[in-house]
């Protein structure tokens, strides 16, 4: 390996008496300790490296208000309400919730058939894209991850108007019933 | 019989290129490494397609772990940051009658994250920093909306940074539940703060989505949030 090759080479030819020969020193240096240290440092830095730095996601919350007239009105045709429950389940309905809950549907976070396709379809069918409003209502058992995923869907699908709102007891009841029927734990 | 002489080959290999590369990698890692700031708890953040950079200074970070424990961190450096922290703890000391000593307040300034109720703050800050790391902090109480202690932390921090633009970071764990997140938000909205930044792990925009199309066609416009 990379070792010194010192010594030797000075016992060569004889030049005769009185001629002093300078000792020839090898210029090769043993690099092994240096390499050892180098790799030690590499290992250390690889382990401590934080490669992907976190990103910030903007979230704007509405001002709390009790006054009815200050609340933003949403057109029924453009409204899509998304309810989040446990077990990564998504429920949604368009417009107003029908009294018999006939428009209450179940979806998921599946990239192909999940809530994204619902949002995309809604965006296409709605008469005026400006009227489209997505209302996100996580219930007590929804995870933070699902909430953020849902907010992320808004960015992905470029939905400009959306709100994070508390679930109503009636909606929560529907979610719980559907969960029980579907056997979701 | 004439013996066949096998020429002896040297076992020495030239390691120079190898070493060159090794040190190249080493210098890369040295440059690219940014040390993780010490965090009070381990948190796995959710993914998002957001690409905004996380602000590192003049920010208030609230962490929420999977058990619902809440931690409060003031991200401020330099003498200004230390002053802001000092004014926060002095104010809290006065308004909440914590009875902190000077040394304990100094301990807060050097501290990273707080995750204890006000009642335990004195005994927590009395510990040396090394010992604090080993203590399991119960988190700042937020569940009781009448006594949402995070509200006071946010209020005083907001006052301490007065006049400056500060960022409010919320770093939640994947497994934490929505009600806890909501209560953290409440602590801010009660202080009339409505703009947040959620700490997330970046991911690519899903193929086929509108955002993906925009990003691939290179509209040059950053994704609107």
Boltz contact constraints between the chains, C-beta under 6 A:
constraints:
  - contact:
      token1: [A, 2]
      token2: [B, 15]
      max_distance: 6.0
  - contact:
      token1: [A, 35]
      token2: [B, 19]
      max_distance: 6.0
  - contact:
      token1: [A, 38]
      token2: [B, 22]
      max_distance: 6.0
  - contact:
      token1: [A, 38]
      token2: [B, 23]
      max_distance: 6.0
  - contact:
      token1: [A, 38]
      token2: [B, 26]
      max_distance: 6.0
  - contact:
      token1: [A, 41]
      token2: [B, 26]
      max_distance: 6.0
  - contact:
      token1: [A, 42]
      token2: [B, 25]
      max_distance: 6.0
  - contact:
      token1: [A, 42]
      token2: [B, 26]
      max_distance: 6.0
  - contact:
      token1: [A, 45]
      token2: [B, 29]
      max_distance: 6.0
  - contact:
      token1: [A, 45]
      token2: [B, 30]
      max_distance: 6.0
  - contact:
      token1: [A, 45]
      token2: [B, 33]
      max_distance: 6.0
  - contact:
      token1: [A, 48]
      token2: [B, 33]
      max_distance: 6.0
  - contact:
      token1: [A, 49]
      token2: [B, 29]
      max_distance: 6.0
  - contact:
      token1: [A, 49]
      token2: [B, 33]
      max_distance: 6.0
  - contact:
      token1: [A, 50]
      token2: [B, 36]
      max_distance: 6.0
  - contact:
      token1: [A, 54]
      token2: [B, 54]
      max_distance: 6.0
  - contact:
      token1: [A, 54]
      token2: [B, 199]
      max_distance: 6.0
  - contact:
      token1: [A, 55]
      token2: [B, 50]
      max_distance: 6.0
  - contact:
      token1: [A, 55]
      token2: [B, 51]
      max_distance: 6.0
  - contact:
      token1: [A, 55]
      token2: [B, 52]
      max_distance: 6.0
  - contact:
      token1: [A, 55]
      token2: [B, 200]
      max_distance: 6.0
  - contact:
      token1: [A, 55]
      token2: [B, 202]
      max_distance: 6.0
  - contact:
      token1: [A, 56]
      token2: [B, 52]
      max_distance: 6.0
  - contact:
      token1: [A, 56]
      token2: [B, 54]
      max_distance: 6.0
  - contact:
      token1: [A, 56]
      token2: [B, 197]
      max_distance: 6.0
  - contact:
      token1: [A, 57]
      token2: [B, 48]
      max_distance: 6.0
  - contact:
      token1: [A, 57]
      token2: [B, 50]
      max_distance: 6.0
  - contact:
      token1: [A, 57]
      token2: [B, 198]
      max_distance: 6.0
  - contact:
      token1: [A, 57]
      token2: [B, 200]
      max_distance: 6.0
  - contact:
      token1: [A, 58]
      token2: [B, 225]
      max_distance: 6.0
  - contact:
      token1: [A, 59]
      token2: [B, 196]
      max_distance: 6.0
  - contact:
      token1: [A, 59]
      token2: [B, 198]
      max_distance: 6.0
  - contact:
      token1: [A, 60]
      token2: [B, 194]
      max_distance: 6.0
  - contact:
      token1: [A, 60]
      token2: [B, 195]
      max_distance: 6.0
  - contact:
      token1: [A, 61]
      token2: [B, 189]
      max_distance: 6.0
  - contact:
      token1: [A, 61]
      token2: [B, 194]
      max_distance: 6.0
  - contact:
      token1: [A, 64]
      token2: [B, 189]
      max_distance: 6.0
  - contact:
      token1: [A, 111]
      token2: [B, 206]
      max_distance: 6.0
  - contact:
      token1: [A, 138]
      token2: [B, 178]
      max_distance: 6.0
  - contact:
      token1: [A, 140]
      token2: [B, 179]
      max_distance: 6.0
  - contact:
      token1: [A, 142]
      token2: [B, 178]
      max_distance: 6.0
  - contact:
      token1: [A, 143]
      token2: [B, 177]
      max_distance: 6.0
  - contact:
      token1: [A, 144]
      token2: [B, 172]
      max_distance: 6.0
  - contact:
      token1: [A, 144]
      token2: [B, 176]
      max_distance: 6.0
  - contact:
      token1: [A, 144]
      token2: [B, 181]
      max_distance: 6.0
  - contact:
      token1: [A, 145]
      token2: [B, 46]
      max_distance: 6.0
  - contact:
      token1: [A, 145]
      token2: [B, 174]
      max_distance: 6.0
  - contact:
      token1: [A, 147]
      token2: [B, 178]
      max_distance: 6.0
  - contact:
      token1: [A, 148]
      token2: [B, 46]
      max_distance: 6.0
  - contact:
      token1: [A, 152]
      token2: [B, 48]
      max_distance: 6.0
  - contact:
      token1: [A, 152]
      token2: [B, 49]
      max_distance: 6.0
  - contact:
      token1: [A, 155]
      token2: [B, 49]
      max_distance: 6.0
  - contact:
      token1: [A, 155]
      token2: [B, 225]
      max_distance: 6.0
  - contact:
      token1: [A, 156]
      token2: [B, 49]
      max_distance: 6.0
  - contact:
      token1: [A, 156]
      token2: [B, 209]
      max_distance: 6.0
  - contact:
      token1: [A, 156]
      token2: [B, 211]
      max_distance: 6.0
  - contact:
      token1: [A, 157]
      token2: [B, 210]
      max_distance: 6.0
  - contact:
      token1: [A, 158]
      token2: [B, 210]
      max_distance: 6.0
